[in-house]
């Protein structure tokens, strides 16, 4: 409570000062920031579903921008973690908001969802603590420290902000990376779940299926000088994982390849609506496939950069939109007593108790009526949409159809609490994603499509 009160006081004071300064200058400005958020040895990874951190293969980062000069500042931040949910998501946004002199509802925070990376859900951790299971899901002390250090990096970056005169949009096709995760049979039911790495040649031979094959790119410029490249691509971002080697996997490697090509430009990458998309058709899990997938993704990023069309932009061309929504709770999670019993059962498998805590945190949140923020940054002719959970790619494709001929970029894996978010028909088709790992009911599609229409007006 003390943290919350101090946050509100500081945020209000800083936001007023920042807004006044922005109005006085009457121009758009940009600051970019980056912070190392690599977990310590022994930290749980992927919500304790894989081996804990044993070695650091790649450093993990939180990368973002602060856009200033159009009302209150806007923060976009991408983190090399598996997911941040519930009060963990709230706290991270609060820390960044205070640092930027804005409010949490103007902070879009998203994870890239690498599996050899940590997660964060303070609400679930609090539920686990009375049973001696605190920090079994993730290292809470490290997570909070990482949030504060990221906020400090943002604050430091504000001293180096630069003017923005143009926004650019481009797209580039990515070859042989993404494929559908849910292979349907003739009866319309899921025949195969083609996971991230797939060793079965028959399953890999199935068609690529429904994906979004393009990288979408947004860039900000000061005259002829590019300042930042922000890319979006929808797929599960794993090549191989699970042995304790902390890694940002092939999206992180692709990002570094682009940094080498354009060292004077900040590079930020977001995962799109890739809940039902993986590299399984093109990946058998062999370690040597990681750089191959990275090079293919980087090639698409390069094409998107080279296809960029620039547009002059002023404060009047920027708008922040928000739609809070209540997502329908999955039917099995309505039995809160059963979830509490599993959590308290010291004879139950640890993973089942951890899952019960995460499910219970979400169920209690839904029952309290607390909503999830869906947001959109409209800048020039383009729309940058920010969505929660492991969203199915159909939502991304639907959003693009709502604004034909205009750039629509979607980042998913925002608030991670809902888990997988399928379409209504997907819940009738079977498969892993719409089973016990989805915490929402089929009615979620109507809620999200209606909200997207509002955001993309």
One Martini backbone bead per residue (centre of mass of N, CA, C, O) as a GRO file, in nm:
protein
  457
    1UNK     BB    1   0.057   0.062  -0.021
    2UNK     BB    2   0.297   0.254   0.000
    3UNK     BB    3   0.387   0.218  -0.289
    4UNK     BB    4   0.127   0.318  -0.421
    5UNK     BB    5   0.120   0.604  -0.299
    6UNK     BB    6   0.398   0.697  -0.398
    7UNK     BB    7   0.344   0.654  -0.694
    8UNK     BB    8   0.109   0.855  -0.731
    9UNK     BB    9   0.262   1.109  -0.642
   10UNK     BB   10   0.500   1.096  -0.839
   11UNK     BB   11   0.344   1.068  -1.104
   12UNK     BB   12   0.187   1.332  -1.088
   13UNK     BB   13   0.426   1.526  -1.072
   14UNK     BB   14   0.593   1.432  -1.322
   15UNK     BB   15   0.369   1.448  -1.537
   16UNK     BB   16   0.319   1.752  -1.523
   17UNK     BB   17   0.606   1.840  -1.598
   18UNK     BB   18   0.629   1.684  -1.867
   19UNK     BB   19   0.384   1.805  -2.012
   20UNK     BB   20   0.474   2.099  -2.007
   21UNK     BB   21   0.735   2.060  -2.164
   22UNK     BB   22   0.608   1.937  -2.419
   23UNK     BB   23   0.425   2.177  -2.491
   24UNK     BB   24   0.648   2.388  -2.519
   25UNK     BB   25   0.802   2.240  -2.757
   26UNK     BB   26   0.615   2.109  -2.977
   27UNK     BB   27   0.748   1.808  -2.997
   28UNK     BB   28   0.891   1.524  -3.090
   29UNK     BB   29   1.030   1.259  -2.883
   30UNK     BB   30   1.319   1.033  -2.815
   31UNK     BB   31   1.387   0.742  -2.612
   32UNK     BB   32   1.631   0.495  -2.541
   33UNK     BB   33   1.641   0.163  -2.382
   34UNK     BB   34   1.856  -0.057  -2.171
   35UNK     BB   35   1.853  -0.385  -1.993
   36UNK     BB   36   1.981  -0.617  -1.787
   37UNK     BB   37   1.780  -0.946  -1.730
   38UNK     BB   38   1.960  -1.163  -1.607
   39UNK     BB   39   1.967  -1.438  -1.438
   40UNK     BB   40   2.062  -1.622  -1.189
   41UNK     BB   41   2.183  -1.881  -1.062
   42UNK     BB   42   1.904  -2.108  -1.010
   43UNK     BB   43   1.685  -1.988  -1.157
   44UNK     BB   44   1.389  -2.002  -1.266
   45UNK     BB   45   1.237  -2.134  -1.565
   46UNK     BB   46   0.951  -2.127  -1.720
   47UNK     BB   47   0.783  -2.170  -1.458
   48UNK     BB   48   0.937  -2.446  -1.378
   49UNK     BB   49   0.937  -2.638  -1.660
   50UNK     BB   50   1.246  -2.626  -1.638
   51UNK     BB   51   1.554  -2.587  -1.602
   52UNK     BB   52   1.754  -2.418  -1.433
   53UNK     BB   53   1.998  -2.200  -1.411
   54UNK     BB   54   2.340  -2.279  -1.533
   55UNK     BB   55   2.379  -2.094  -1.794
   56UNK     BB   56   2.509  -1.831  -2.009
   57UNK     BB   57   2.446  -1.781  -2.338
   58UNK     BB   58   2.260  -1.523  -2.304
   59UNK     BB   59   2.173  -1.213  -2.271
   60UNK     BB   60   1.921  -1.031  -2.121
   61UNK     BB   61   1.657  -0.791  -2.227
   62UNK     BB   62   1.540  -0.456  -2.194
   63UNK     BB   63   1.357  -0.284  -2.451
   64UNK     BB   64   1.305   0.074  -2.537
   65UNK     BB   65   1.064   0.346  -2.544
   66UNK     BB   66   1.018   0.707  -2.540
   67UNK     BB   67   0.734   0.908  -2.603
   68UNK     BB   68   0.738   1.258  -2.669
   69UNK     BB   69   0.493   1.543  -2.705
   70UNK     BB   70   0.213   1.364  -2.663
   71UNK     BB   71   0.130   1.444  -2.407
   72UNK     BB   72   0.195   1.183  -2.247
   73UNK     BB   73   0.404   0.954  -2.209
   74UNK     BB   74   0.531   0.670  -2.397
   75UNK     BB   75   0.573   0.312  -2.343
   76UNK     BB   76   0.793   0.070  -2.499
   77UNK     BB   77   0.843  -0.284  -2.397
   78UNK     BB   78   1.092  -0.544  -2.433
   79UNK     BB   79   1.125  -0.884  -2.297
   80UNK     BB   80   1.348  -1.162  -2.218
   81UNK     BB   81   1.078  -1.326  -2.132
   82UNK     BB   82   0.815  -1.543  -2.088
   83UNK     BB   83   0.651  -1.377  -1.848
   84UNK     BB   84   0.406  -1.123  -1.726
   85UNK     BB   85   0.182  -1.116  -1.439
   86UNK     BB   86  -0.034  -0.938  -1.294
   87UNK     BB   87   0.133  -0.781  -1.041
   88UNK     BB   88   0.391  -0.790  -1.209
   89UNK     BB   89   0.286  -0.615  -1.439
   90UNK     BB   90   0.204  -0.372  -1.272
   91UNK     BB   91   0.484  -0.308  -1.147
   92UNK     BB   92   0.644  -0.264  -1.403
   93UNK     BB   93   0.470  -0.030  -1.510
   94UNK     BB   94   0.507   0.157  -1.270
   95UNK     BB   95   0.812   0.193  -1.286
   96UNK     BB   96   0.812   0.312  -1.578
   97UNK     BB   97   0.618   0.546  -1.530
   98UNK     BB   98   0.779   0.705  -1.325
   99UNK     BB   99   1.037   0.734  -1.502
  100UNK     BB  100   0.861   0.886  -1.746
  101UNK     BB  101   0.614   1.061  -1.646
  102UNK     BB  102   0.359   0.865  -1.615
  103UNK     BB  103   0.120   0.616  -1.678
  104UNK     BB  104   0.049   0.280  -1.686
  105UNK     BB  105  -0.161   0.308  -1.936
  106UNK     BB  106   0.121   0.412  -2.110
  107UNK     BB  107   0.226   0.107  -2.087
  108UNK     BB  108   0.399  -0.128  -2.298
  109UNK     BB  109   0.435  -0.469  -2.198
  110UNK     BB  110   0.661  -0.725  -2.333
  111UNK     BB  111   0.721  -1.053  -2.424
  112UNK     BB  112   0.903  -1.305  -2.609
  113UNK     BB  113   0.897  -1.614  -2.482
  114UNK     BB  114   1.131  -1.743  -2.384
  115UNK     BB  115   1.215  -2.049  -2.215
  116UNK     BB  116   1.519  -1.958  -2.130
  117UNK     BB  117   1.340  -1.788  -1.908
  118UNK     BB  118   1.189  -1.584  -1.704
  119UNK     BB  119   0.934  -1.501  -1.479
  120UNK     BB  120   0.624  -1.320  -1.350
  121UNK     BB  121   0.413  -1.357  -1.035
  122UNK     BB  122   0.329  -1.220  -0.744
  123UNK     BB  123   0.055  -1.346  -0.679
  124UNK     BB  124   0.147  -1.643  -0.688
  125UNK     BB  125   0.376  -1.618  -0.481
  126UNK     BB  126   0.187  -1.543  -0.241
  127UNK     BB  127   0.029  -1.815  -0.248
  128UNK     BB  128   0.293  -1.998  -0.195
  129UNK     BB  129   0.431  -1.903   0.074
  130UNK     BB  130   0.263  -2.061   0.306
  131UNK     BB  131   0.401  -2.345   0.168
  132UNK     BB  132   0.715  -2.300   0.099
  133UNK     BB  133   0.704  -2.180  -0.235
  134UNK     BB  134   0.880  -1.953  -0.253
  135UNK     BB  135   1.053  -1.906  -0.556
  136UNK     BB  136   0.970  -2.156  -0.748
  137UNK     BB  137   0.869  -1.996  -1.005
  138UNK     BB  138   1.048  -1.744  -0.913
  139UNK     BB  139   1.267  -1.468  -0.868
  140UNK     BB  140   1.157  -1.202  -0.696
  141UNK     BB  141   1.406  -1.030  -0.634
  142UNK     BB  142   1.513  -1.015  -0.919
  143UNK     BB  143   1.263  -0.897  -1.059
  144UNK     BB  144   1.252  -0.629  -0.903
  145UNK     BB  145   1.536  -0.536  -0.973
  146UNK     BB  146   1.495  -0.533  -1.282
  147UNK     BB  147   1.278  -0.318  -1.283
  148UNK     BB  148   1.444  -0.089  -1.149
  149UNK     BB  149   1.677  -0.090  -1.360
  150UNK     BB  150   1.501  -0.023  -1.602
  151UNK     BB  151   1.397   0.245  -1.492
  152UNK     BB  152   1.678   0.374  -1.468
  153UNK     BB  153   1.744   0.356  -1.772
  154UNK     BB  154   1.515   0.539  -1.858
  155UNK     BB  155   1.594   0.792  -1.705
  156UNK     BB  156   1.874   0.823  -1.839
  157UNK     BB  157   1.761   0.847  -2.138
  158UNK     BB  158   1.621   1.133  -2.118
  159UNK     BB  159   1.901   1.292  -2.167
  160UNK     BB  160   1.898   1.166  -2.494
  161UNK     BB  161   1.686   1.295  -2.643
  162UNK     BB  162   1.514   1.308  -2.963
  163UNK     BB  163   1.404   1.420  -3.244
  164UNK     BB  164   1.099   1.394  -3.440
  165UNK     BB  165   0.988   1.380  -3.797
  166UNK     BB  166   0.957   1.060  -3.853
  167UNK     BB  167   0.777   0.780  -3.980
  168UNK     BB  168   0.816   0.425  -4.037
  169UNK     BB  169   0.713   0.167  -4.282
  170UNK     BB  170   0.744  -0.198  -4.294
  171UNK     BB  171   0.789  -0.513  -4.489
  172UNK     BB  172   0.883  -0.874  -4.449
  173UNK     BB  173   0.945  -1.176  -4.558
  174UNK     BB  174   0.947  -1.500  -4.405
  175UNK     BB  175   1.140  -1.786  -4.449
  176UNK     BB  176   1.121  -2.076  -4.287
  177UNK     BB  177   0.968  -2.059  -3.979
  178UNK     BB  178   0.667  -2.053  -3.976
  179UNK     BB  179   0.399  -2.253  -3.819
  180UNK     BB  180   0.159  -2.442  -3.742
  181UNK     BB  181   0.056  -2.605  -3.440
  182UNK     BB  182  -0.238  -2.680  -3.559
  183UNK     BB  183  -0.320  -2.980  -3.698
  184UNK     BB  184  -0.572  -3.065  -3.909
  185UNK     BB  185  -0.821  -3.266  -3.985
  186UNK     BB  186  -1.095  -3.371  -4.167
  187UNK     BB  187  -1.279  -3.317  -3.889
  188UNK     BB  188  -1.149  -3.040  -3.753
  189UNK     BB  189  -0.936  -3.163  -3.577
  190UNK     BB  190  -0.669  -3.218  -3.388
  191UNK     BB  191  -0.396  -3.413  -3.501
  192UNK     BB  192  -0.153  -3.208  -3.448
  193UNK     BB  193   0.116  -3.094  -3.241
  194UNK     BB  194   0.351  -2.856  -3.354
  195UNK     BB  195   0.611  -2.807  -3.210
  196UNK     BB  196   0.894  -2.632  -3.195
  197UNK     BB  197   1.008  -2.924  -3.192
  198UNK     BB  198   1.025  -3.162  -3.474
  199UNK     BB  199   1.093  -3.514  -3.549
  200UNK     BB  200   0.849  -3.572  -3.726
  201UNK     BB  201   0.824  -3.597  -4.064
  202UNK     BB  202   0.515  -3.604  -4.102
  203UNK     BB  203   0.453  -3.341  -3.948
  204UNK     BB  204   0.649  -3.155  -4.106
  205UNK     BB  205   0.495  -3.210  -4.390
  206UNK     BB  206   0.294  -3.036  -4.322
  207UNK     BB  207   0.154  -2.764  -4.368
  208UNK     BB  208   0.205  -2.446  -4.267
  209UNK     BB  209  -0.039  -2.269  -4.261
  210UNK     BB  210  -0.157  -2.039  -4.038
  211UNK     BB  211  -0.002  -1.722  -4.092
  212UNK     BB  212   0.236  -1.455  -4.051
  213UNK     BB  213   0.501  -1.390  -4.281
  214UNK     BB  214   0.553  -1.102  -4.156
  215UNK     BB  215   0.746  -0.831  -4.100
  216UNK     BB  216   0.705  -0.560  -3.894
  217UNK     BB  217   0.793  -0.200  -3.929
  218UNK     BB  218   0.918   0.058  -3.710
  219UNK     BB  219   1.027   0.401  -3.750
  220UNK     BB  220   1.246   0.659  -3.628
  221UNK     BB  221   1.313   1.010  -3.721
  222UNK     BB  222   1.580   1.257  -3.788
  223UNK     BB  223   1.522   1.308  -4.072
  224UNK     BB  224   1.788   1.106  -4.204
  225UNK     BB  225   1.793   0.984  -3.908
  226UNK     BB  226   1.797   0.691  -3.757
  227UNK     BB  227   1.689   0.563  -3.430
  228UNK     BB  228   1.462   0.325  -3.473
  229UNK     BB  229   1.384  -0.034  -3.469
  230UNK     BB  230   1.061  -0.196  -3.493
  231UNK     BB  231   0.966  -0.533  -3.448
  232UNK     BB  232   0.732  -0.789  -3.590
  233UNK     BB  233   0.669  -1.143  -3.492
  234UNK     BB  234   0.483  -1.455  -3.534
  235UNK     BB  235   0.618  -1.671  -3.282
  236UNK     BB  236   0.761  -1.910  -3.141
  237UNK     BB  237   1.102  -1.853  -2.989
  238UNK     BB  238   1.206  -2.156  -3.046
  239UNK     BB  239   1.449  -2.420  -3.085
  240UNK     BB  240   1.587  -2.480  -2.802
  241UNK     BB  241   1.531  -2.630  -2.467
  242UNK     BB  242   1.566  -2.706  -2.092
  243UNK     BB  243   1.895  -2.717  -1.978
  244UNK     BB  244   1.978  -2.413  -1.851
  245UNK     BB  245   2.022  -2.213  -2.105
  246UNK     BB  246   2.037  -1.897  -2.117
  247UNK     BB  247   1.812  -1.739  -2.368
  248UNK     BB  248   1.706  -1.544  -2.666
  249UNK     BB  249   1.737  -1.684  -2.909
  250UNK     BB  250   1.656  -1.624  -3.239
  251UNK     BB  251   1.549  -1.333  -3.196
  252UNK     BB  252   1.803  -1.225  -3.054
  253UNK     BB  253   1.998  -1.294  -3.282
  254UNK     BB  254   1.858  -1.122  -3.497
  255UNK     BB  255   1.892  -0.855  -3.352
  256UNK     BB  256   2.207  -0.863  -3.356
  257UNK     BB  257   2.236  -0.863  -3.662
  258UNK     BB  258   2.109  -0.580  -3.698
  259UNK     BB  259   2.307  -0.427  -3.518
  260UNK     BB  260   2.551  -0.485  -3.704
  261UNK     BB  261   2.427  -0.340  -3.959
  262UNK     BB  262   2.291  -0.102  -3.743
  263UNK     BB  263   2.462   0.051  -3.495
  264UNK     BB  264   2.299   0.345  -3.479
  265UNK     BB  265   2.051   0.162  -3.413
  266UNK     BB  266   1.780   0.083  -3.244
  267UNK     BB  267   1.667  -0.249  -3.132
  268UNK     BB  268   1.327  -0.379  -3.140
  269UNK     BB  269   1.143  -0.674  -3.029
  270UNK     BB  270   0.831  -0.833  -3.110
  271UNK     BB  271   0.581  -1.050  -3.029
  272UNK     BB  272   0.329  -1.177  -3.165
  273UNK     BB  273   0.054  -1.378  -3.252
  274UNK     BB  274   0.203  -1.698  -3.145
  275UNK     BB  275   0.033  -1.929  -2.995
  276UNK     BB  276  -0.018  -2.106  -3.293
  277UNK     BB  277   0.305  -2.071  -3.346
  278UNK     BB  278   0.589  -2.229  -3.512
  279UNK     BB  279   0.906  -2.400  -3.610
  280UNK     BB  280   0.839  -2.712  -3.656
  281UNK     BB  281   0.874  -2.755  -3.969
  282UNK     BB  282   1.196  -2.624  -3.945
  283UNK     BB  283   1.239  -2.795  -3.660
  284UNK     BB  284   1.428  -3.056  -3.468
  285UNK     BB  285   1.626  -2.927  -3.226
  286UNK     BB  286   1.883  -2.853  -3.339
  287UNK     BB  287   2.127  -2.629  -3.257
  288UNK     BB  288   2.198  -2.543  -3.562
  289UNK     BB  289   1.911  -2.395  -3.610
  290UNK     BB  290   1.925  -2.124  -3.472
  291UNK     BB  291   2.094  -1.953  -3.682
  292UNK     BB  292   1.904  -2.007  -3.917
  293UNK     BB  293   1.651  -1.871  -3.804
  294UNK     BB  294   1.784  -1.599  -3.752
  295UNK     BB  295   1.861  -1.534  -4.048
  296UNK     BB  296   1.569  -1.539  -4.155
  297UNK     BB  297   1.460  -1.316  -3.975
  298UNK     BB  298   1.670  -1.098  -4.049
  299UNK     BB  299   1.591  -1.089  -4.348
  300UNK     BB  300   1.307  -0.976  -4.295
  301UNK     BB  301   1.400  -0.721  -4.149
  302UNK     BB  302   1.557  -0.606  -4.387
  303UNK     BB  303   1.322  -0.585  -4.585
  304UNK     BB  304   1.159  -0.392  -4.408
  305UNK     BB  305   1.366  -0.165  -4.408
  306UNK     BB  306   1.387  -0.135  -4.727
  307UNK     BB  307   1.053  -0.072  -4.743
  308UNK     BB  308   1.044   0.198  -4.625
  309UNK     BB  309   0.801   0.448  -4.534
  310UNK     BB  310   0.784   0.788  -4.497
  311UNK     BB  311   0.646   1.016  -4.236
  312UNK     BB  312   0.538   1.292  -4.133
  313UNK     BB  313   0.554   1.405  -3.778
  314UNK     BB  314   0.331   1.507  -3.516
  315UNK     BB  315   0.162   1.540  -3.230
  316UNK     BB  316  -0.122   1.521  -3.386
  317UNK     BB  317  -0.033   1.213  -3.499
  318UNK     BB  318  -0.081   1.125  -3.194
  319UNK     BB  319  -0.235   0.830  -3.031
  320UNK     BB  320  -0.385   0.705  -2.730
  321UNK     BB  321  -0.532   0.385  -2.674
  322UNK     BB  322  -0.800   0.242  -2.456
  323UNK     BB  323  -0.924  -0.100  -2.349
  324UNK     BB  324  -1.092  -0.232  -2.107
  325UNK     BB  325  -1.114  -0.586  -2.015
  326UNK     BB  326  -1.318  -0.874  -1.961
  327UNK     BB  327  -1.224  -1.193  -1.919
  328UNK     BB  328  -1.328  -1.508  -1.951
  329UNK     BB  329  -1.350  -1.767  -1.749
  330UNK     BB  330  -1.260  -2.068  -1.716
  331UNK     BB  331  -1.451  -2.315  -1.607
  332UNK     BB  332  -1.247  -2.484  -1.422
  333UNK     BB  333  -1.171  -2.205  -1.250
  334UNK     BB  334  -1.439  -2.165  -1.078
  335UNK     BB  335  -1.305  -2.376  -0.874
  336UNK     BB  336  -1.146  -2.253  -0.612
  337UNK     BB  337  -1.135  -2.483  -0.404
  338UNK     BB  338  -0.969  -2.677  -0.580
  339UNK     BB  339  -0.720  -2.498  -0.610
  340UNK     BB  340  -0.659  -2.475  -0.306
  341UNK     BB  341  -0.619  -2.779  -0.258
  342UNK     BB  342  -0.378  -2.820  -0.446
  343UNK     BB  343  -0.192  -2.611  -0.316
  344UNK     BB  344  -0.208  -2.759  -0.015
  345UNK     BB  345  -0.093  -3.028  -0.137
  346UNK     BB  346   0.197  -3.200  -0.035
  347UNK     BB  347   0.147  -3.457  -0.243
  348UNK     BB  348   0.174  -3.298  -0.476
  349UNK     BB  349   0.291  -3.187  -0.747
  350UNK     BB  350   0.470  -2.911  -0.794
  351UNK     BB  351   0.356  -2.821  -1.071
  352UNK     BB  352   0.061  -2.830  -0.982
  353UNK     BB  353   0.087  -2.611  -0.763
  354UNK     BB  354   0.189  -2.387  -0.944
  355UNK     BB  355  -0.053  -2.387  -1.134
  356UNK     BB  356  -0.267  -2.331  -0.918
  357UNK     BB  357  -0.162  -2.049  -0.847
  358UNK     BB  358  -0.199  -1.920  -1.125
  359UNK     BB  359  -0.502  -1.985  -1.150
  360UNK     BB  360  -0.593  -1.844  -0.889
  361UNK     BB  361  -0.499  -1.560  -0.950
  362UNK     BB  362  -0.690  -1.529  -1.196
  363UNK     BB  363  -0.962  -1.600  -1.068
  364UNK     BB  364  -0.962  -1.376  -0.853
  365UNK     BB  365  -0.942  -1.146  -1.051
  366UNK     BB  366  -1.201  -1.195  -1.209
  367UNK     BB  367  -1.392  -1.187  -0.955
  368UNK     BB  368  -1.309  -0.877  -0.893
  369UNK     BB  369  -1.311  -0.718  -1.195
  370UNK     BB  370  -1.035  -0.700  -1.310
  371UNK     BB  371  -0.877  -0.568  -1.580
  372UNK     BB  372  -0.757  -0.540  -1.916
  373UNK     BB  373  -0.528  -0.371  -2.113
  374UNK     BB  374  -0.592  -0.229  -2.424
  375UNK     BB  375  -0.366  -0.100  -2.676
  376UNK     BB  376  -0.295   0.204  -2.889
  377UNK     BB  377  -0.065   0.335  -3.127
  378UNK     BB  378  -0.115   0.623  -3.307
  379UNK     BB  379   0.103   0.682  -3.596
  380UNK     BB  380   0.002   0.826  -3.827
  381UNK     BB  381  -0.092   0.553  -4.039
  382UNK     BB  382  -0.042   0.381  -3.778
  383UNK     BB  383  -0.073   0.067  -3.575
  384UNK     BB  384  -0.009  -0.015  -3.225
  385UNK     BB  385  -0.075  -0.325  -3.080
  386UNK     BB  386  -0.174  -0.436  -2.739
  387UNK     BB  387  -0.155  -0.770  -2.605
  388UNK     BB  388  -0.243  -1.052  -2.443
  389UNK     BB  389  -0.097  -1.329  -2.414
  390UNK     BB  390  -0.139  -1.632  -2.608
  391UNK     BB  391  -0.208  -1.538  -2.906
  392UNK     BB  392  -0.374  -1.583  -3.179
  393UNK     BB  393  -0.326  -1.509  -3.518
  394UNK     BB  394  -0.617  -1.425  -3.595
  395UNK     BB  395  -0.608  -1.146  -3.454
  396UNK     BB  396  -0.395  -1.016  -3.633
  397UNK     BB  397  -0.542  -1.055  -3.905
  398UNK     BB  398  -0.798  -0.903  -3.822
  399UNK     BB  399  -0.668  -0.627  -3.769
  400UNK     BB  400  -0.564  -0.581  -4.058
  401UNK     BB  401  -0.856  -0.586  -4.190
  402UNK     BB  402  -0.958  -0.319  -4.042
  403UNK     BB  403  -0.686  -0.172  -4.201
  404UNK     BB  404  -0.669  -0.142  -4.506
  405UNK     BB  405  -0.355  -0.017  -4.620
  406UNK     BB  406  -0.250  -0.022  -4.322
  407UNK     BB  407  -0.049  -0.020  -4.059
  408UNK     BB  408  -0.033  -0.326  -3.850
  409UNK     BB  409   0.083  -0.380  -3.523
  410UNK     BB  410   0.154  -0.673  -3.310
  411UNK     BB  411   0.159  -0.725  -2.958
  412UNK     BB  412   0.213  -0.979  -2.746
  413UNK     BB  413   0.269  -1.079  -2.431
  414UNK     BB  414   0.168  -0.928  -2.206
  415UNK     BB  415  -0.041  -1.008  -2.006
  416UNK     BB  416   0.006  -1.350  -1.893
  417UNK     BB  417  -0.238  -1.461  -1.721
  418UNK     BB  418  -0.439  -1.606  -1.945
  419UNK     BB  419  -0.271  -1.729  -2.148
  420UNK     BB  420  -0.421  -1.883  -2.373
  421UNK     BB  421  -0.580  -1.737  -2.681
  422UNK     BB  422  -0.842  -1.831  -2.849
  423UNK     BB  423  -1.078  -1.926  -3.049
  424UNK     BB  424  -1.387  -2.041  -3.048
  425UNK     BB  425  -1.335  -2.293  -3.235
  426UNK     BB  426  -1.076  -2.403  -3.093
  427UNK     BB  427  -1.241  -2.520  -2.838
  428UNK     BB  428  -1.357  -2.765  -3.040
  429UNK     BB  429  -1.064  -2.904  -3.150
  430UNK     BB  430  -0.855  -2.916  -2.951
  431UNK     BB  431  -0.566  -2.937  -2.787
  432UNK     BB  432  -0.341  -2.772  -2.592
  433UNK     BB  433  -0.412  -2.455  -2.590
  434UNK     BB  434  -0.741  -2.523  -2.513
  435UNK     BB  435  -0.681  -2.626  -2.245
  436UNK     BB  436  -0.536  -2.596  -1.928
  437UNK     BB  437  -0.359  -2.335  -2.049
  438UNK     BB  438  -0.634  -2.198  -2.056
  439UNK     BB  439  -0.805  -1.915  -1.878
  440UNK     BB  440  -1.026  -1.905  -2.099
  441UNK     BB  441  -1.309  -1.858  -2.276
  442UNK     BB  442  -1.463  -1.865  -2.587
  443UNK     BB  443  -1.583  -1.563  -2.550
  444UNK     BB  444  -1.318  -1.399  -2.604
  445UNK     BB  445  -1.346  -1.323  -2.901
  446UNK     BB  446  -1.570  -1.109  -2.882
  447UNK     BB  447  -1.419  -0.918  -2.694
  448UNK     BB  448  -1.161  -0.863  -2.872
  449UNK     BB  449  -1.290  -0.775  -3.140
  450UNK     BB  450  -1.440  -0.532  -3.027
  451UNK     BB  451  -1.186  -0.386  -2.919
  452UNK     BB  452  -1.034  -0.364  -3.188
  453UNK     BB  453  -1.238  -0.184  -3.330
  454UNK     BB  454  -1.195   0.052  -3.137
  455UNK     BB  455  -0.881   0.089  -3.167
  456UNK     BB  456  -0.919   0.098  -3.510
  457UNK     BB  457  -1.088   0.365  -3.585
   0.00000   0.00000   0.00000
